[in-house]
Amino acid sequence: MTTLSNATLGSLRPDVLRPAYDRSAVTPGIVHLGVGAFHRAHQAVFADDALGRGESGWGIVAASLRSPDTRDALAPQDGLYSLALRDGEREEVRVIGSIGSILVAPEAPARLVDALADPRVKLVTLTVTEKGYLMDLAAGTLLADHPDIRHDLANPAAPRSAIGFLVEAIARRHAAGVAPFTIVSCDNLPSNGATLSAALSAFAEARDPALARFIAESVACPSSMVDRIVPATTDADRAAIAARLGVTDAWPVVGEPYFQWVIEDRFSAERPRYEESGVEFVADVRPFEHMKLRLLNGSHTVIAAAGRLAGFETVARAFSEPTVRRLVDAYWRDVIPTIETGEAAATAYTGRLKARYANSALAHRTAQIATDASLKVPQRLLAPLREQLAAGSPAKALTFAVALWIRSCGGIDDAGRPFDVTDPALAEWTGRPDQSTASPEAVVDAFLGFARVFGSELPVRPGFRPSLIEAYAAIRAKGVLAAVDETLAA
């Protein structure tokens, strides 16, 4: 087969959607930091829609802050790639053309700074995960001693971090009299826009207090909530999509048809007409992000931990297990009273989640969801747990979920088989216990001392430690499925 490219667009199978606009007439208006599968299945699709409507000034300069893999795959394809949306037996394949170029920041940081400083760029979006903000999320403070922060303060023209790149570009634009861009965080963080703004201001304060004031006053960082399940692409996906296209695609992406993107309507400059593609612009994103973070992301963390321990590789396989479904239902019952939109809206949302989790066409791997879990647990599990305990609820399922995550950090499933734990923050923690030899009490006490996750208040809350030890001991002794039936039925 030939390769997907501008030259081969006309030879695609007739049922494949493709850009209907002149890509050579597109100019860059967006820079995206963190070009991964989710960006290509979400933000880049809305930009492609805008270009298709004739909004030719919204091409994307995408940047990887670490690996050249995406650039190396898509550069020979002129930045084109395919998106396969799957639900059961149905599949729609579409070629996306909104990414005009891909930069690899470590190779040429000056090129990324120049792209961000380009006066034509009005919008910057980010999918850099929780760790990319270099913040202590529990304390809301910048990790001032992080090596990347120290490097970027000493070498502002050649940054390593997303924060360093953004502040240097803002400084250059400001010095040149160029209006600031809007920066939209698309990561799963509570009040992600406010978190981003705080990181930018704290970093800028260390460089130049006047610049920090300018950022606080003039650079809009609206919060947003994004939602689409995007599993990692497999070789089987590549083969199946190539057959649909009639050409090869080195790195297609796969996702579910469902999507949601809710953005706080607060911009420093003009923006694409994304509302014509179903994006919601609202005064307050918090109710949307709150529901998604706790009901979807939180239950994903529970399913990932349970699936890894029980040997279930995908969400659909885990969710097909009645015991896992009972666990998720119990988790949702504990969390729904904390949801700001109320019980009816939350219950309706979980009903939609059940259908999405059961979508067997998406091989959404539990290992993928479990990545960097120690950075996710504080927002997804511990925040609602604190609220429920403060309200006098026993929060048995939430406590069980925390114990489940602790057990999954051991890297051994219930059948004694090892699995990889991809969690740098956990690996860097010097107090991590050996779960094969330490007692349940010792394991739980060690984790309660993991301050980056648990903070200082929850470990000393009356009754929490004994309940956590009980749940952990049951999971360790009986395995996750038997422990669910025993603990949550009691």
Order of alpha helices (4+ residues) and beta strands (2+ residues): beta-alpha-alpha-beta-alpha-beta-beta-beta-alpha-beta-beta-beta-alpha-alpha-beta-alpha-alpha-beta-alpha-beta-beta-beta-alpha-alpha-alpha-alpha-alpha-alpha-alpha-alpha-alpha-alpha-alpha-alpha-alpha-alpha
